[in-house]
Structure formats: C-alpha cells, structure tokens
Amino acid sequence: MALVDVLNTKNEKVGQVEISDNIMTYPVKPWLIHEVVKMQLACRRAGTHATLNRTLIEGGGRKPWKQKGTGRARAGSIRSPLWRGGAIIFGPQPRDYSYSMPKKKVKNALKSAVKAKFDDAAVKILDNLVVESGKTKDAQKLLDTMGLSKRVLIVYNEIDDKTFMAFRNLPKVDFLNVRGLNVYDVINADNIIIVKDALSYIMEVLD
C-alpha cells in the first residue's frame, strides 16, 4: 500500500489514505491509453452527416429531352450525379462509428491513466468539498488556494447542489461522478481533485 496525503480546502494536510500497489506501481502504457481514447472519441461521434442521393433528392422525374434525334447525349433526369445540382453518388450517410474493446484493456488503460496523473503530482485528494455560499467567486478562491489554474476534473461520489452551482460557471472545471470515470476525461485534465468518499470506489474498480 502507498500512502497519499489527504488535504482540506485550505490546502492543508489533514491525514493520509492508503492506495493499492496495484494502482501505484502499475506501468504507464501510452499506447493502451491511446487505443481507449480513440475508441471513446469514436463512440461520441454523432454520425449524422448525410448527402442527398438519387433516392432523397427532389425533382428530376421527367426525362429532359427525347432519347434520339437531338444530337445530345442521352439523359434520363436533371438530377443525375453527372449534372450540376444533381445527386451525390457515394456521399456520407448516417452511421454508427462506435465499437467496443475488451473490458480488461479498458480497465488497464484507466489504471495507467490514473497512475500517470499520480506520477505527475496532478492528483489532489480532498477530505471534503463544500462551498457553503454557493458562489462562484468562493469556488475560484478555493482553486487558487490549492494552486490549480488549468483544467481541473473533480471526481466525486456525492456532492451538494450549492457546491455544484459554485463550480459550474468556471470554464476550466468539470465535474464527474466516480462511476463515470474514464480514460479520456482523466487524460484531458491538467489536475484532478478526488473527493475522499470516491476513492474507495476507484480502488475497488481498478484494484
């Protein structure tokens, strides 16, 4: 077990917590993290792009001129893909880009991402996160006290409405319930705040 400091909102050490060696000694695997992030981004794609094919485009029902005798090339519709304003032959259509990976690979990638953040000293564990006033300026003051000025991910188990409202207007702060912890959000954050009551779930999942 590795001992990690637990802080309060004044950035003062108030205790320590044990984190499993399975997490703290796990090797950082950039290639695995890349694979899972690529999958996550693919699954987030809307896939709603579409072009008008011969079935979808309107008009062009009448043959523009007779088949023979005009000296022109044969034409059956003014909506032919060969014509200006015509249909698109092999244009994109709505599709699902999502795919899956083995659960063990996803788990190991998350473990690797968390370990990378610990190695970078980018993880702070708070005993509790409360902004009683519910004011954004007090939430910003809390971050300033902790020396956090870049993108911050706050991982929690339960949080009260006032605290959520205090942080929600800060553009570089994201809230994430611990049950939704994922590789992309961990890697995308410069700093991570883990509220202590969420830590047990993280160790249960990753251990």
Disulfide bonds with the S-S distance in Angstrom:
none
